[in-house]
Every structure is written in structure tokens, then in C-alpha cells.
Amino acid sequence: MNKKIGILMLISINLLAINGEEKVDHGRQNFLGLLCVSEMIPDIQDAIGDLVMDLELCDDPNTTNDYIDIVYKADDIARLTSKLSRSHDDCKNTASLSKVYGLLKPSKYCLYKFKKQLYKTNEAFEKISIDIQNAKQNNSCALTALNQFVVSLKNAKEHILNCPGVSHNLRKVD
């Protein structure tokens, strides 16, 4: 009897896992999406710090200056992700949560602010990726640092695109 109950529970859990996203209401998906996106912010900021450090460690003392526009855009991304983090913190604040069906969910205004920052961050990702593709190709050390940064951004974006609710309108850019 216990084995049958255990098997029935496993089947039920698998069915919930397969169909779970359809059953989770939109507000709850947004709440989970906020958390999901915010988990990537430290990784993005670490990648920016690594980029700057790697460029500074290159043998050519002018490397950072040669790629200063990219460094500035990376700094812009750091500021945008800080704002994104603050938006997430604001949305976690109970004053920004509305109670619907007994569950706390982020308010529409809070989601609007968060999504606005997320879209700005996404645009910055796209712009810096284009600049890196068009960057000088004569410094292998810098190119390695830039390529590592691009990989980090793509991994972060892929994670964010898989977050429920809040990221469903972001474009996939290769």
C-alpha cells in the first residue's frame, strides 16, 4: 500500500513539474521571475569587474585605453544592474506587494519599474555585444578578456530569458 502511495505521489509530482508553469498564475510567475533575475545580478557585476581587471593585466599598458568605450559601457551595465537590484529590493518590500488570493505578489507599478530596468539592461547588453564584435582585433589578450565577458553576458541573458513572467518580452540576440 505504501509503495502505491509513493508511486502515485511521484507521478503527481512529475505531472506538476511538467504542467506547473501553466498552473502558476501570472502574478506568482512575476514574483518568481523577480527572484530569478536578481540571482544573476552578482554574476553580471563580477563579469564586469573581471573584464576591467583582465584588460588591466594585459602586457600593453594602453589596452584599457584602447577599449575604453567598452569599459564605459560595461560600467553603464554595472549601474543598470545596481538599479535593477534596487528595483527588486523595492518589490520585495511588503509595501510594494499586493495580497491576492492569500499570496503576496509584486504590485503592477513595482513590476513596471523592474521591467523597465530589465529592458534597459538588455539594450545595454546588445549594444556592448555589438561594440565588442567591432573592437580592434590586434590584441589577443584583450580579445580573450572581451570574449570571456561576452560569454558571461550570454550565459546571464540565457538564464534571465528562462525566468518566468518578467522576462518574456526580451528578445533573444546571438
C-alpha positions as CSV (number, residue, x, y, z in Angstrom):
1,M,0.0,0.0,0.0
2,N,2.8,2.4,0.9
3,K,4.6,1.7,-2.4
4,K,1.4,2.5,-4.3
5,I,1.1,5.8,-2.5
6,G,4.7,6.6,-3.1
7,I,4.5,5.9,-6.8
8,L,1.2,7.9,-7.0
9,M,3.0,10.8,-5.3
10,L,6.0,10.6,-7.7
11,I,3.6,10.6,-10.7
12,S,1.7,13.6,-9.3
13,I,4.9,15.5,-8.7
14,N,6.1,14.8,-12.2
15,L,2.8,15.9,-13.7
16,L,3.0,19.1,-11.7
17,A,6.6,19.7,-12.8
18,I,5.6,19.2,-16.4
19,N,2.5,21.3,-16.3
20,G,3.5,23.5,-13.4
21,E,4.1,26.7,-15.3
22,E,0.6,26.6,-16.8
23,K,-0.9,26.3,-13.3
24,V,1.1,29.1,-11.7
25,D,-0.8,32.4,-12.0
26,H,0.8,35.4,-13.7
27,G,1.4,37.3,-10.5
28,R,3.2,34.4,-8.9
29,Q,5.3,33.9,-12.0
30,N,6.3,37.6,-11.9
31,F,7.3,37.2,-8.2
32,L,9.4,34.1,-9.1
33,G,10.8,35.9,-12.1
34,L,12.0,38.8,-10.0
35,L,13.9,36.4,-7.8
36,C,15.3,34.5,-10.7
37,V,16.6,37.7,-12.5
38,S,18.1,39.1,-9.3
39,E,20.1,35.9,-8.8
40,M,22.1,36.8,-11.9
41,I,23.0,40.4,-10.9
42,P,26.1,39.4,-8.8
43,D,27.4,37.3,-11.7
44,I,27.0,40.1,-14.2
45,Q,28.7,42.6,-11.9
46,D,31.5,40.0,-11.3
47,A,32.0,39.6,-15.0
48,I,32.3,43.4,-15.4
49,G,35.0,43.5,-12.7
50,D,36.8,40.6,-14.3
51,L,36.7,42.4,-17.7
52,V,38.3,45.5,-16.3
53,M,40.9,43.5,-14.3
54,D,41.8,41.3,-17.3
55,L,42.2,44.3,-19.6
56,E,44.5,46.0,-17.0
57,L,46.6,42.8,-16.7
58,C,47.4,42.7,-20.4
59,D,51.0,43.4,-21.3
60,D,50.3,46.5,-23.4
61,P,49.8,49.4,-21.0
62,N,47.4,51.1,-23.4
63,T,45.0,48.2,-23.5
64,T,42.4,49.7,-21.2
65,N,42.6,53.0,-23.1
66,D,42.2,51.2,-26.4
67,Y,39.0,49.6,-25.3
68,I,37.8,52.5,-23.0
69,D,34.4,52.8,-24.8
70,I,33.6,49.2,-24.0
71,V,34.8,49.7,-20.4
72,Y,32.5,52.7,-20.1
73,K,29.6,50.7,-21.4
74,A,30.4,47.9,-19.0
75,D,30.3,50.5,-16.2
76,D,26.9,51.5,-17.5
77,I,25.7,47.9,-17.3
78,A,27.0,47.8,-13.7
79,R,24.9,50.9,-12.9
80,L,21.9,49.5,-14.6
81,T,22.2,46.2,-12.7
82,S,22.5,48.1,-9.4
83,K,19.2,49.9,-10.3
84,L,17.7,46.5,-11.2
85,S,18.8,45.2,-7.8
86,R,17.3,48.2,-6.0
87,S,14.0,47.7,-8.0
88,H,14.0,44.0,-6.9
89,D,14.5,45.1,-3.3
90,D,11.7,47.6,-3.6
91,C,9.4,44.9,-5.0
92,K,10.3,42.6,-2.1
93,N,9.3,45.3,0.3
94,T,5.9,44.4,1.8
95,A,4.6,47.9,0.9
96,S,5.1,47.1,-2.8
97,L,3.4,43.8,-2.5
98,S,-0.4,43.3,-3.0
99,K,-2.2,40.5,-1.4
100,V,-4.3,38.5,-3.9
101,Y,-5.8,35.1,-3.1
102,G,-3.8,35.0,0.1
103,L,-0.4,35.3,-1.7
104,L,1.9,38.3,-1.7
105,K,2.6,39.5,-5.3
106,P,4.5,42.5,-6.6
107,S,2.3,45.5,-7.5
108,K,1.9,46.4,-11.1
109,Y,3.9,49.6,-10.6
110,C,6.7,47.8,-9.0
111,L,6.8,45.3,-11.9
112,Y,6.7,48.2,-14.3
113,K,9.8,49.7,-12.7
114,F,11.6,46.4,-12.6
115,K,10.8,45.5,-16.2
116,K,11.8,49.0,-17.4
117,Q,15.3,48.5,-15.8
118,L,15.5,45.0,-17.2
119,Y,14.8,46.2,-20.7
120,K,17.4,49.0,-20.3
121,T,19.9,46.4,-19.1
122,N,19.0,44.1,-22.1
123,E,19.6,47.0,-24.5
124,A,22.9,47.7,-22.9
125,F,23.8,44.0,-23.3
126,E,23.0,44.2,-27.0
127,K,25.0,47.5,-27.6
128,I,28.1,46.3,-25.8
129,S,28.0,42.9,-27.7
130,I,28.0,44.8,-31.0
131,D,30.8,47.1,-29.9
132,I,32.9,44.0,-28.8
133,Q,32.3,42.4,-32.2
134,N,33.6,45.6,-33.9
135,A,36.5,46.1,-31.5
136,K,40.1,46.2,-32.6
137,Q,41.4,42.7,-33.4
138,N,45.1,43.3,-32.8
139,N,45.5,42.5,-29.1
140,S,45.0,38.8,-28.3
141,C,45.0,39.4,-24.5
142,A,42.2,42.0,-24.8
143,L,40.2,39.8,-27.2
144,T,40.4,36.9,-24.8
145,A,39.1,39.2,-22.0
146,L,36.3,40.6,-24.2
147,N,35.3,37.1,-25.4
148,Q,35.1,35.8,-21.8
149,F,32.9,38.8,-21.0
150,V,30.6,38.1,-23.9
151,V,30.2,34.5,-22.8
152,S,29.3,35.7,-19.3
153,L,26.7,38.1,-20.7
154,K,25.2,35.5,-22.9
155,N,25.0,33.0,-20.0
156,A,23.4,35.6,-17.8
157,K,20.9,36.6,-20.6
158,E,20.1,33.0,-21.3
159,H,19.3,32.5,-17.6
160,I,17.2,35.7,-17.5
161,L,15.3,34.6,-20.6
162,N,14.3,31.4,-18.8
163,C,13.0,33.3,-15.8
164,P,9.2,33.2,-15.5
165,G,7.0,36.2,-16.1
166,V,9.2,39.3,-16.0
167,S,11.5,38.5,-19.0
168,H,9.0,37.0,-21.5
169,N,9.2,40.1,-23.8
170,L,13.0,40.2,-24.0
171,R,14.5,39.4,-27.4
172,K,16.9,36.6,-28.0
173,V,20.1,38.1,-29.6
174,D,23.0,35.9,-30.6
